[in-house]
Amino acid sequence: MNEPIGLSTALGGLLATGVALVAIFVPGLTQEAQLAIIAFGNAVILTGVVLYGRANSTPTANPSLPQGTRVEVITPGDKPNELKVL
């Protein structure tokens, strides 16, 4: 399974929940301190999720292959597919 966006989002959600639970159950913290810890933790996790997902996915704006790469061109209908060299 190669789904970096889904994986990073799921792990980010689990980590954010963990940060919230830790902040809530640490004795002696005020509500403001708990909220600050949760907000900062979520910001760090969100940054990590975005950077990981972006680094491990193909850009959609201008994907490119090295020159000389062989690709299969899928044709519609009953026409056979073609192999081309870029």
Buried (B, 14 or more C-beta within 10 A) or exposed (E): EEEBBEBBBEBBEEBBEEBBEBBEEEEEBEEEEBEEBBEEBBEEBEEBBBEBBEEEEEEEEEEEEEEEEEEEEEEEEEEEEEEEEE
